Amino acid sequence: MPWSLFWPVVAWAAWRRVFVAHGDPERARAWRFLLAWVGVMFIFFSISAGKRELYMVPAMPAGALLTADALLVLLAQCSAVPRWWTAGAAVVATAAASAGVALVIHPRVADVDLPQLLGVVLVAITAASAIAWWRLGRVRAPALRRVGVMVAAIFAVELWMFQLVYPSIDGEQSAQGIARAAAARVPPGGSVGALSRAPLAAALRYYGGKPVEEIESADSMRSFLARGGRVIVAEAGKLDNVRSVAPMRITERVWSGDRTLFVLTPLDDAANERRADAPAGR
């Protein structure tokens, strides 16, 4: 997203403009190469019993080039966005605005109370996109600019989902709370040490806005602390590993059971903390 929304344009360009008798042979040759690139990877990894989205990451450059060239082919012959695009955008915008108003009036979904801010932001995104779409329709060659509005609106909705919706509907799954708690304790220019899985380290970096250094061994932990590292996020099963290297104090904890995460600080830094040290086994 949002480029996958334009894949139908790739199919249209292939059948109507690229692989035709009067088409550009250089463009057709490039398209055959890119389609083979994506197709071979898709078929090869589809054979495997286990499938993960990241397996298709190496095919994304080819998909991006195909999508970009298909859009250029379409926009080169259009002085305005096709009517069916405009109609589709209007339907989506109306649905999004209606959902936003509904969240403002009744901020509760599936027995989960949601902040009214969710609806307000969604309505604001929709209104800003509609205004930009209308104003750009009054300039010369508005097609490319209007496509830009569509892409920007989708990115804004994705940001809305990641920053507001997911943390609001499921705090037990979102790493936003622990990431912000850890970031708040990092001194200027410092980083967060992550004794956890790589996806969680990425979430700590995304939500906390601080550099994150993955700690993979006792030696790397000693190096992190020796270089001035003051905050470590550790999973429950690795808490003893941290304390075997240096005395640490628990300043924050989230989730439960084996999934419990702790924010740890060196004992000398946490001497004035008001929070009591939580038992490791809880």
N, C-alpha and C positions, 0 to 999 in steps of 0.2 A: 504494500500500500504506500502511496496511491497509484503507483505505476501499473499495478495489475489491473486496475480499472480500464486501462487503455489497451489491453490485449485484444479485444475485439477489433480495434483499429489495425492491429498487426495483421489479423486474418483478412480484413478488408483490403489492405494495401497489397498483401501477397497475391490475392486472387484478381484484383482489379488493376493494379499498377505495376507490380514488380515482375511476376511470372506471366507476362503477356507477350504477344508476338512483337509489338512495337516498343517493349520496355528497354531500359538501359541495361546492357549485358554486364557491365561492371557492378551495378547495384544488385542484379540477380545473382552474380557469382558470390558477392559478399553475403547476401541473404542466405544462400545455400549453406555457406560455411557456418554462419551463426545458428541457423536452424539445426544443422547437424550437431553443433556444439551442445545446444540445449537438449536436443532429442536423445543423443547418446547417453548423456548423464542421467536424464530422466528414466530412460529404459533400464540402464544398468542398476541404478539404485532402487528401482521398483522391484527388481528381482529379489533383492534381499528381504528376509523375513522381518528384520528390524529396520525401522525407518525413522529418521530424525530430520527436522527441517534444515539443520545446518549442512546436511549432506549436499544440498543443492546450491550452497553459497558459491562454489566455483562457476556455476552456470549463470549467476546473476549479471556479470558484465555483458555476456552475450544477449541476455534478455533486455538489459537496459539499452544496448545499441539498437536492437530491433525495434523497441518501443519508441525511442527517440526518432529514428528514421521514418517510422510509420507516421508519427505525428507531423514530421516535416513534410512528408508527401501529402498528407491530408490538408495541412494548413497552406501549402503552396498554391492550392487550387481553390481555396475558400477565402473570400474577403470577410466572411463572418462565420461564426460558429454555426454548424448545422442545426436546423430547427429541432431535431430530435434530441440533440444535446441540451439545448435550452429547455425543452420540455422536461427532460429527465432531471436537470439541475433544479428546476422549479419544484418538481415533486419531492426531491430529496430535501431541499431547503424548507419546504412547507412541513414535511414530516419532522425535521430536526427542530424547527421553531415550535411546533406543537408539543413535542416531547419536552422541550425546555420549559414552556409555559406550564405544562402538567407537573413538572418537578418543582416549580416555584409554588404552585397552588397546593400540591399534595406531595411533599418530599418524603415519600415512603413507598418502597417497592419490596414485595415479597417479605413483609414483616421486618424490613431493615429501614431504620430512620436515616435519611440522607440530609446533608446540609442544603439549604435553599440556594447556596452559591452555585451548585451544580447546574441548576436550571438557568440561573442568571447568566452564567458564562456561556452556556450553549446558545441561548437567545442572542447574546452579544456577538458570538462568532457568526451566527446565521445572518444577523442584521448587517454586520460589516461586510460580509461576502456579497449579500444582495445589493448593497449600495455600490460596492466596487464594480460588480457585474453591470449594473445599470449605467454607471458613469463611463465605463470603458466602451460601452456600446455606442457612444456618441463620438468616438475618435476614429481616425482612419485605421484600417486593417486591425480590427479589434480581436480577431480570432486568437492570436497568440497570447495576447494579454488576458483574455478571458480564460484560456486554458491555465494560465498562471494563477488566476484567482481560484479556479477549481482545485489545483494542486495545493495552494496555500491553505485553503479552507480544510482540506482533508488532513494536512499536517496539523493544523490547529485542533481539529477534533481528536486526532491521535494523542496530542499533548494533553488535552482535556481528560482523555481516558486514563492515561498513565499517571498524571499528577493528581487528579481529583477523584475520578470514579472508582478505580480499583482500590485505593487506600480507604475510601469511604464505605465500600460494600463488604470488604473482607480484611479487617485489620490483622487477622490471624495468618494471612497469606502475604500481605504487603510488607516489604522491608523498609518502607518509608520512615516509620517511627524509630527503629533502631539506627538507621543511617543518619537521621538528623540528630539523634541523641549523641552518637559518636562524634559527628562533625562539630557539635557545639563545644566539645571538650578539647578539640585539636588546637594547639597554639598556632599563631600566624606562621605560614610557610611550612607547617607540618603536614603529616599524612596519617591515615588510618591503617593500622596493620590488620589484615584479615586472615585469621586462621580458620578458613572455611572453604566451601566449594567455590569454584570460579564464577558460576552464575550469581551467587550471593555477593561476591566481591564486586561484580559489575553493578549490582543493585545499590550497594553502598556508595559507589562512586556516582551513580546517576542521581540518587535522591539526596545524598549528603553534600554533593558539590565539592568534595575534598579529594585530593589524590589518595589512592588506595594501593597499598603494597601487600601483595600476597605473601604470607609466611608459610613456608613448606617444611621447615625443620627447626630443631632447637638452635642450630647455628644461625639460621636466618633470623630467628627471633632475637637472639643476643645481638646480632648486627643491627637490627631495627632499633632496639632499645639503646644501644651504644651510640647510634647516630641521632639520638634525641627523640625517638618515637615515644609518645606518651599515651596512646590510646590503641587498644587491641579489641577487635570483635572476634569472639570465639564461640564455636558450637559447644553444646553441653558435653559431648564426648571427648572434647579436647581441652577442657578446662584444667585438668590435672597436668597436662603437658605444659601449659603456660606457667602454672605455679611451680613446676619443678625447675624452671629456668630463673624466675624472679618472683619475689613476693608481689602479688597483685590483689587489688580490691575490686569487687563487683560494684559498679555504679549504676548500671541499668540492666534490665533483663526483659525479654519478650518471649512470647509463645510458651510452650510447655513440653514436658517429656523429653524425648531424644532431640526434638527440634528446638529446644530452648537455646536462645542466643544471649550472650553476655557482652556488655561493654566493660572492659577491664582497664584500670589505670594503675601505674606503679604505686605501691603502698605509701611512699613518701609524698606523692602528688595528691593522694586521696585522704590525707590525715585529717583534713578539715571538712570532709564530706559528711553530710547529715544522714545519708542513707546507711542503714545497717548492712553488713555483708550477708548476702543471702546464702544459705547452705547449698553446696554444689550439687547435692543429690536431689534437690527439689525441682 
